[in-house]
């Protein structure tokens, strides 16, 4: 409920009456300028009226709290009327509420003051409840912890606490107003029988967005009811928009109009007309507004989670590396590191060196085997120039074998088995291992179904994830939304046509029920069904179907309770899965809504596989949160999470101590980072922090109990007999070739570079000389943001200064380009040079490298081909661009 001034006035009176020693401390007296009503002289109160005030407060002190509030706020008996009137006059003149807020905020933000300790001190005096009642209306003292969570344990989190405090205060004061606006608009909606005018629809969209900000702070019955009503109304509103879209097709069929209606037909007259673009824009606007609220919340939580305790290394300023892990060598594959790929294939019963479920060939011409069955039938048994025999690399088979040995067990276990972190470096083929594991599970399910013998690798491992049998349940692959099409292509590239059914979960909430029905109606064995969903869908599902309050007191591993959505569909975690594979799993390192949605999904699967080349993204806590997703018991529970918090406090204190010890004219970290970028060795003032981080990482690695698989590109391939020279896993790549290109930048590019550099290296007109930015050094807190903005701006400098482009693109800051002409107008010289180099090298594998002649870069023509030669040019080169 919103705070009421009169209520605060009454609570103050109750406090003075029942706890007169509240302001005995001199610091409090100075802050408020008020010594208590027992003093002889009080500002804004006449001396002759003081006895009446004291009698009134004595009377209030003898009443229960609710009656005391009523007594102060309403006209009472004549015996206390003068004292009540005088007290009201004093209250209005003293500005006590403002002074209390100042004190409260100052205590929160003041360095070295722990807000939790502040409330503990107040509790010992018996004043905590009343102080909290003054500040937060009807909330109890526990609201502080539910609002501020981990910030209690980190004295540097003053800003985070203050932001939460302001958000909560705004929610309390504005919720009723926002609810009133939404109720008023909803009456218009209901009067239209499920249809509404375009102008009113936009108002409803705004009202829904505004109201969403102010609900869901606590899991009280009142908050749950508010959230349930909000979800229902949002669903009805979206259904009305869909109904309007459906009317478009009907109108087109009847040839009445090329437009469609958002409103009602009245007496054969269209009351309101809306174009298709307007409806689409309204849909997009509503989704964008709600997504913005969610993204802001997630971003702020991630920022608080990724507390900067990893200041930097000479080789990686601002990041903690994997050096300690690399010293341990390859992880998770030790038992198979001296086994040839042939022996491994026999153990997996891959007679052709790959699963029977895989395509026998790899197509180099991008022909889709699934769409061209006649083409596949014509491929010779040994392949041809466009179709090479399918081959899985040695280290990939090792990885698959290692995962099989982690998932199958020697005995039954009702709790199942923990999951696996696949953390191979980029380029080693994590996708191939994901696909190989899926194919192996499917082949074992088929053998189980037909009563056939299982592969030799399972001779002593009869139980799948602690269960007697492999369940007939689908597999779920979760990927970033930007690569969904890519992962569908990968599945078709690896698997034979129609050995599996592939379903992509739609992004629109209204289509999820239809999607579920399609999956259930598949004729395929459920174990041969692969569902692909995006990370953002998990976040969206969590917001719609879980009670996720802004409270931070619950354990990260605790499953958040479910709620009913307005559209009646079943969330994806209502299904049971044979396996769940999470690609780019580091996106779930922060315990936000997406994390809790993923936690729900992981509750209903046998196989928990998370995949990331960078699982240690910001802090060692990332590894702990990921471990909880795959059900590693060493990271689950109050004791484990308390240990992590203690480590964070320890590292934060170490970092603060270093910062205080290097408070000289030249910031030590700034100087170190500057030298590091120049290749100059120096003393890292934060080396102790870095060493403590790495010790923690090694401890976390041990608690993973061997359920991490990680190899580097420099890892050595095993051969029998041993090779004369060690073969690295990626030594097939061509040698590194450095090409120097002289790029002449346009004036717009030079201006943009100077502009971006000045923003980065200057801290404004009031810059502190000790700031790292004043030294032109890499500031570890914003270097990533600078590089991204800098590169994008320099890539498309013309677009940032062209009024025509900016007015046409609206909110879009950077292209996509709509035509070749647009591209030729806007790109920067660096980007254009890169594309020219790519085009040259992709033209033919045997093309000569460019060279400089008379100050100009010359691109030689590809080698000529004989007119009688029917062969195509060789174009096998792949280019990786690191930007």
N, C-alpha and C positions, 0 to 999 in steps of 0.2 A: 504494500500500500504506500502511496506517496506520503512524505513527511508533512505533518500539519503543524504550523507555527504554534498555534494555541496548545497543542499536545506537548510540544517541547517545553513550553512555558510551564505547563502543569508538572511535567517530569522534573523540571528544575526545582520547582517548589517542594516536591516530594523528597528530592535529594537533600536540599538544605534542611528540611525538617528531620529526616531520619539519619542523615550522615553529616552532621555539622563539622566533622573534622576533615572533610574532603579538601578544604582550602586552607588547612593549617600550615602547609608547606609554603615557605617564603617565595619560592620560584613561581608557584601557582598564583599567589597573591599579586606578585608583580605583573604576571602575564595578564591577569583579568582586571587588575586594578580594583579588586573587591575583597575585603577582609572577612566577609560573612556578616549576617544580620545581627550578630551579638556585639558588633563594634558600636562605639558611641556615635560616630559620624560616618554616614554612607552617602555617596554621591547620588543625586536624584531622589533622595528621600529626606523629608523634613524630620528634624529631631523629635518633634512632638508626635509624629505619626509612627515612629519606630516601634513603640509598644504594641500598637494595633497590628503591625505586620508580624511581630513575633508571636502574638497570640494566634493570628491566622495560620501561620506556618506550624505552630504547635498542634493546632486542630487538624491540619492536613496530615501531619506525621502520625496521628493516631488512627488514620483511616487506611483501609486496604488500598492498593495501588489504583485499581479502577475507580473506586469511589473518590480517591484523592484527585485524580484527573478531572472527574466530573465537578468536584467541588471548586477547583481552580478556574475551570473554563465556563462555569455557569453562575448566575447570580444566586448567592446563598442566603443564609440567615442574616438578619440585621446585625447580630452580634459580631460578625466577622466581615461585614460589608466594607468598612473603612480600610481594614487591613488588606482585603482582597483588591480594592481599588488602588491603594498605594503600591501594592506589589505589581499590579499590571502596569502602572505608570513607570515604575523602576525598570521593569522588563523591557518596555518599548524604548527607553532612553539609553539603556546600558549596552545594547548591541551584543548581548552575551552569546547568542548563537554564532555570530560571525567570529567572535573571539575563540569560541570552542573549536570551530572548524580550522582556524589558523593554527591553534595548538595541535590539533589532531594531525593535520597535514605536515606540520613542521616535524612532529615526532616521527612520522613515516619517512620523510625525506632526509632528515638530519643524519649525517654520516656517523656510523658507529652505534646508532640506536637500533636495537632489535625490537620490532613492533610486537612480537610475541612476548618478549620479556616485559614490555610496557603493560600489556594486558594481564600478565601474571602478577605484576606488582599491584595493579588495581584490584585484582581478584582477592589478594591477601587482605586488603582493607575492606572487602565486602562491597566495593563500588563498581566492579566490572559490569554487572548487569545494567545498572542505571546509566553508566557512561555509554554503553552500547545502545541502550534504548534512546538516549538523546541523539546519538549520531545516526542510527539506522532504523528508527521507528520501532516496529514490533519485533525486530530481530534480536536473538540472544547473542551472547558474547561469542559463540562458536562461529558466527558469520565471518569474523575476521579471518579465521583459518580457512574457511570454505572459499573466501574471496581471494586470499593471497597465497594460499598453498605453500609451495616450496620457497617462496620469497621470504618466509619467516626465517629460513635457515641461511639466507644469503644477505648479508648486510649491504651488498652493492646493488640490490634490486629495488632501490627506492623508486626509480622511475616506473618500473613495472607495477609496484604496489599502488602508486598514485594513479596510474592509468586505470587499473582495476577498480580502485576506489571511485574514480570519476564515472566510469561506466556503470557501476552499480548504483551510484547516487542518481545518475540520469535515468536509469531504468525505473528506480523507485518514484521519481518525481514526474516522469513523462508517460508512464504506462497507461494510466487512466485516460489521459488526453488522447493518446494514439488509439486506444481501444474505442473511445467515443467517435473519433473520425471514421474508423473502420466500420463501426456499427451503423453510422449514418449512411455510409456508402452502400452497406450491405442491404439496407432497406430498399434502395433503388434497384439493386440487383434482384432481390426477391420479387419486387413488383413487376419485373419484366419476365417472370416465369422462366428463368434460366437464361434469358438473353438480355443484352445490355447495349446501350449506345456506346459508340467509340470513345467519346469524350469522358463518359463515366467509367469506362473500362480502364482508361489511363489513370483516373483518380484512384480506382480500387487497387491498381498495381502499386501506386505510390503508398497507399495506406497499408497494404500488406507488408511492403518492404520496411516501412517505418515501425510497424508494430512488432515485427520479428526481432528487432534489436533489443526490445525491452522485456522479452519473456525467456524463460528457461534458465534463470539464475540458480534456483534451488529446486530440488525434486520434491516439493511440497504438493499436496493434493490440489491446491489452488493453481500452482504453476503447471501441473500436469493437465488440468482441465483447460487452462488457457492455451497450452500447446496443442491439445487435441482439437479444440475449436478452430485454432489457426490452420492446422493441417487440413481439416475438413473444408473450410472456406476456400483455402488455396486450391484444393482439388476440384471443388465445384466451379471455381472461376476458370481453371484451366480446361475443364470439360466444356464450359460455355464457349471458350475460344475454339476448341476443336469442333464443336457443333457448327460454329460459324464457318469454319473451313469446309465442313461437309456440305453446307448449303451452296458453296461455290459450284461443286460438281452438278448438283441438282439444277441450278439455274442455267448452267451451260447446256445440260441435256435439253431443257425446255426452251433454250435459245432466248431467254428473257433478257439476259444481261451478261456482259463479259465480266462484270464485277460481282461481288457477293456482299452479303449483308452482315453487319454486326449490329443487330437491333431487331425490330419486328416489322413484319408486313402488316400494314394497317389500311384496310379499305382499298386494297390493290395499289397502295402507294408506299414506296420505300421511304421509311422514316429517316434512316441513316444509311449512307453508303460508305463502304470502306474498301480500299483497293487491297489486293493480295499482299502488296508490299507493306501496307499499314498493319495488317494483322500479323505478318511475319515479324515486323519491327517490334510490335507489342509483345509477342512471345519472347523475342530475343531480349527485350528490355527487362521484362520481369525476371527471366532466368539470370540475366547479367547482374541485376541488382542483388538478388538473393545470393548468387555465387560470390559477389563482391564482399558481402558480409561474412560469408563462410571463409573466403580466402584471407581476408584481413585477420580474422580470428586465428586461423591456422598459421599464418605468417608470424603473428606476434608470439604465438605459443612456440613456434620453431625457433624464433630469435631468443626467447627466454631459455629454451632447451639447449641451444647451441652456445652456451655461455663460453666466452673466449678464455679457455684455459690452455690453449695450444699456441703460444706466441710465435714460434717459428724455428726453422733450421736454416743453415747456410744454403742448402740445396732447395728448400721449399719454404720461403718466407711466408709465415701465416698459416702453415699447415703442419700437422704431425704426420710423419711418414710411417711406412711399414718396415723400417729398417730392422727392428727387433724380430719381427715375424719372418722376414727374409732370412735372417741368420739361422732360423730353425729349419730352413730348406722347404721342400714340398710338404704340404700338409694333407693328411687324410688318405694318402695312397701308398703308404710305406709298404704294405703287404704285397703290392702288385708291381712295385717299381723295377723288379728284376724278372718280369714275365713278358714274353714276346706277344705281339698282337695276335699271332696265329693261335697260340695256346689260350689266350683270353677269349678269342672268338669261339673256340671249341668248348670252353667252359660255359659260355652263354648259349651254346648251340646255334651259332650263327654260321651255317654251313658255307655261305658265300662271303663271309667277312662282315655281314651286316644283317639286321633282322629281316625275316621274310616279309614283314609289313612294309619295309622300305621299297622305294622305287629301285629297280636294278641299275638305273642309269642316272647320270647327272647331265642335264641339258644345258648347253652353252649358248643356245640361241633364244633363250627365254620362252620356249614353247611350253605351254601349259599341258602337261600330260592328262590332267583331269578333263580338259575340254577337247582334247584331240586323241581319242582312243585309237583311231585308224592310224595316226602317225606313230604311236607307240608300237603297234603290231608289226610295223615294217622295219623296226630297228633290228639290225643283226645281233646275234647272241653276244658278240664281242664288242658291240658298240660301233660308232662311226665318228666322223670328225666333229659332229655336233653333239654326240651323246657318249660321254665317257662312263666306264663302269663305276658304279657307286663304291666309294671307299671312305671308311671312317679312320681317322688318324689314330696312332697308337695311344697317345695320351688321352684321347677322348674315350676310347674303349676302357682304359684304366680307370678313368673317372666314373664311367657307368658301372663297372664291376665293383668299385669301392662303394658306390651308393647302394647297389644291390645287397652287399654284405652288411650295410648298416640298417637296411629296412627289413630284411628277413631275419628271423630269430630262431633260436633253438628250443624255446619254450613259449607257452601261452602267457599272455600278459593283458589283463583287462584294461590297463591304462594305455596300451599301445606303445609305440616307440617314439623317442624324440625325433625331431626333424633334422635337416641338413642345411648348412650354408655352403653354397657353391660360389667360391670367390676367385676363380681363375682370372688372371689379368686379361685385359682387352685383347681380342684377336685369337684367343686359344679355342674358341668354339664352344662356348657355354650352351648355345642353342642346340648344337649337335648332341650334346650330352643330355639335355632336357628331352629331346625327341627320342634318343636311344633308350632312355629310361622308360618313357611312355610305351614305346614299342615292346620292350621286354615285359612290362607288366601285362600288356594286352596278350602277348603270346603265351604267358604263363596262365592267364585266365582261360584262354582257349584250351590249353592242355588240361587244365583243371576241369573244365566243362565236359571235355571228351574223355576224361579218365586216362589221359596219356601221362607218360613219365615227364617229370620236370627236368630242366637243364642241369648238368653236372654241378654247376656252381652252387646249387641249392641242395645238394645231397645231404648235408648236415644242418640245413636251415629250412625246416618244413613249414614254418609259420610266417605269414605275411603280416608284418607290423604287429606281431603278437596275436594275430587272429588265425583261426583254422583255415579260412579260405579267403581268397581275394574277392571283395564284394563286387557285385554287378552294379557299379555306380560310375557316373561320368567323371571326367577330369576337368579341372578348371585352371586356366592360365590367365594370370593378371598381368597386364602390361600398360605402359603409358599410352594414352589415347592416340598419340601421334604415330605409333607403330603398329596399330591393330591390323591394318592392311598388310603390312610387312610380315607379321607373324602368321596370318592366314596363308600368305604366299610360301612361307617357310614350311608350314604343315603340308601343303600340296607338293612342295619340292622334295620333301623327305618321304612322305607316305604314298603308297600305291593309290591309284584312283579309287575312291569310295570304300577303302578299307575302314575309314573312319568317317563319321559325320561331324561337320564343323558348324558350330552355332556361335554367332557374335551377338553378345548382349547389347541391345539398343541403348542409346544414351537418353532417349526420352522416356520419362517415367510412365507415361500413359501406355507404352507399348510393352511393358515388362510382363503383364499378365499374358498377352498374346505370345510373347517369347517363351514363357514357361510351358504353355500348351504345346508349342512347336517341338520343344525338347522332349516332352513326354510322349508325343505321337511318333517319334522316330522308330523305324523298324530295326535299327542297328542295336546290337547288344549295348547296354548302357556303358559298359567298360570300354567300348570303342567310340564313345561320344566325347568330343573335346569342345568345351565352352570357353570362349575368349571374352574377357571383360576388361574394361579400362580401370585404372586407378581412380579416376574421378568418379566413376559410377559407384565405387565402394564408398567414397566419401558422401555422395549424394544419398545412397541407401542408408548410411548411418544416421545422417541428419533426419531423414524421414521416419526411420523405424526404431531408433534407439533413444532412450532417455539419457542424453549426454549433457549434464549440467556443466556450468562453468566452475564447479567445485573442483579443487585439486587434492582433496583429502583422501579419495579412494585410491587403492593400489592400482598401478598401471595394468596389472594382469587380471584385475577383476572384470568379469563380463558385465557390460552395461545392460540394464533391463530393456526389454523390447516394448514397443507400443504399436498400435494398429494404425496403418496409413490410411489416408482418405480414399484411395483408389481401389483398395481391396486386394492388391496383389500380394504374393508371398515373396519376401526378400530372399536373395540368393542363398543366404546362410540357412534357410529352412530346408535346403537340400543336403543330402549326404554325398560326399565325394570320395572317390577312390584316391585321388591325389589333388593337391593344390600347389601350383607352381607360381611363384611371385617373381617376375623379372624386374630388374631395377628396384630391388627391395629396399634400398636406402631411402626411397621416398616415404617409407613408413617408419622412419627412425624416431619420429616425434609422436608422443601419445596424444594425438588429436582425434577428431571425429573419424578420419580415414583409418587411423590405427585401430580404433575400437571396432569399426566395421570389419577390418581384416581379422581382428582377434576373434570375432564371432564366426567368421568363415572357417578359420583354422580349428574351431571347436568340433567341426563335423567332417573331418577328413582323416584318412589313414596316413597318407604321406604328406609331410610338411616340407616343401623344398623352397628355399628362398635363394635368389640368384642376384649377385651384385659384384662388380669388379671393385667397387669402393664402399664396402660396408662400414668402414671407419670413416665416416663422411666429415664430421666435425669434432665429435667428442667420443671418448670410449663408451659413454652411456649409449651411443647408437648401437653398439654391439650388444649391450645388455637388453635394450628394448627389442631388438631383432631376435635375440635368444628366447625371449618370452613368447614371441609369435610361434616359434617352432617347438615350444613346450619343453625347454631345457629346465629341469627342476632346480638347478643351482641358482637360477635367476628369478624364481617365482616365490612370492611370499613377502611378508613384512620385513623379516630379517635381511633378506637379500636387497630389497629396495632401500632399507635404512643404511646398509653398508655403502651403497652407491652414493647416497646423499652425503654421507660422511666423507667419502673420497672427493666429492665435488667441493665441499667446504674446505677440505685440506688444501686442494689445489688452488682454489680461489684465494685463500689466505697467503699461500706461497707467492702467487702472482702479485697480490697487493703489496706484500713485503718487498719484493723486487722493485716494484714501481716506486715505492717510497724511498728505497735506497739509491735510486738512480735519478733523483729529482734535481738534475743539474741544468746548466744552460742548454746543453745539447742532449736531447732525449736519447738515452742509450739504445733503445730498441730501434728508433728511427735511423740512427747512425749505423747500427748493425745491419739492418735491412738494406740500406743504401749500399753498403760495402758488399753484401751478399749478392745483390743483383749485378754488381760490377765484377764479381768473381774474386773479391778480396776476402781472405780469411780474417776472422776476428773473434773476439770473445762474445758469445751469445749471453746476454745478461739473464736470459730465461732458461739456461741450460738445465738448471736444477728442476724447473717445472717440467721441461721436456723429458728428463730422465724419470721423473715420478709418473708422468703420463705413460711412458713406455713400460714401466714396471707394472702399472695397472693393466695395460693391454696384455702383457704376458700372463698376468693372473687370470684375466678374462679368457684368454685362449685356453688355459689349462682347464677352466671350468666348463668349456665347451665339450670336454671329454672326447676329443678326436672327431667331432662331427662337423669339422670344417674341411673342405677340399679347396686347396689353393695351390696353383702352380704359376710360375712366371714365364715370360717368353724366353728367358735365358735358361730355363730348366733343361736338363739333358734327356734326350730320348734313349731308351734302352734298345740295344741290338744284340743279336747272338749270331755270329761272334761279335765281340765289341768292335766298333769302328775305330779306324786309325786315329781319327780326329773326332772329339765329342760333337755330337749333332744336337744343336739347340732345337727346341720345339718349333720355333718359327724361323729357322735358318733358310727355309725355302724362299723367303722374301728376297727380292733383288737388293744389291748393295745400295746403301744410302747415297744419293746423288744430290749435291748442292748446286743450285743454279742461281747465280746472281743476276738480278734484273734491275736495270735502272728505270725508275718510275718518275715521270715528271708530273707533279701534282698540279691541279688547277687551283686558281685563287680560292675558290670555295672550299677546297679540301684543306689548304693551308690555314684558312681562317677557322675552320672547324677543329683542326688539330690544336691550334693555339687556344681556342675557346675551351675545349675539353680539358686541356692541360692546366689552364689557369683555374678552372673549377676544382680540379683535383689537388693541385699543389698549393692552393691558397686556402686559408681558413677564414676568409672574409676580412673586413676592415679591422676587426678586433682580434686578429690572429695572435695567438700566444707563441712566443718565440720558442718555447719548449715543445710545441706540437710537432709531430712527425711530418705533418703536411707542409710546414714552412721550410723543411729541409729537402723537399722533393723526394722524400723516401716513400716506400710502400707502406701505407697505413693498413695494418692487417685487418682492420675492421671494415674497410670499404674498398679494398683493392679490387676485389671481384666485381663490385658494382661499377667501378670506374672503367675497368677493361671492357666490360660488356657494352656500356654506353659509348665508350670511345670508339670501339670497333664498329658498332652499328652506325654511329654518326659519320665516321670517316668512310664507311662503305657506300653510303648514299648521301653525300653532302648536299647535292643539288636539291634533293627532295625536301631537305630541312629549311631551305631558304626560298623555295618557290611558292609564292602565295597561291598560284593556281592549283598546284598539287595539294597543298595543305587544305584548301577549301574543298577540293574534290574528295580527298581521302577522309575528311571528317576526323574521327578519333584515331584512325590508323596512323601510327607514327612512322612506319616504314612500309615499303611496297609489300605485297605482291604487285607485279606489273601486269597490266592487261594486254599489252601488245609489245612487239619488238621495238616499235618507235618510242614507247615510253621507256623501255630499258635503255635504249641508246641515249636518251636524254638525261637520265638520272644517275648512272653508276659512277663510283669513284674510280680513279686510275688504278689503285691497288687491286680492287675487285676485278676490274676488266682485264688487267694483266694476268691474274690468276686463271680466269676463264679461258683466255687465249692459250695459256700453257696447257691447260687440261685438254682443250680441243685438239691441240697439236699432238700430244702424246697418245690420245685415244684414237687418232686417225689410223694408226698402224703400229704394231708392236716393234717394227724394225725401223721406224722413222728416226732420223738423226736428231740429236739434241740441238736446240737453238743456239746461236752464237751472236756475238756482238761485232758489228762491222761499221766503221765510221760513226760510232756512237749510237747505232741503232740495233735493235734486236731483230735478227733474221730467223724466220721459221722455215727450214728446208722442206721441200715437197716430199711426200712419202715416196718410197721406191716404186718405180714404174712396174706395171704388170703386163706380161705378154697378152696380146689380144686373144690368143688361143687358149690361154689359161682360164679354166673354169672355176678355179679355186677362189674362195673369198679371201679378203685381206685378214691377216691374223690380228685379232683385237681381244687379247686376253688380259691386258694390263688393267689393274685396278688402282685408283688413286685415292689415297687418304689425305684429307686436308685438315690440318690442325690449325685452328684459328683462335 
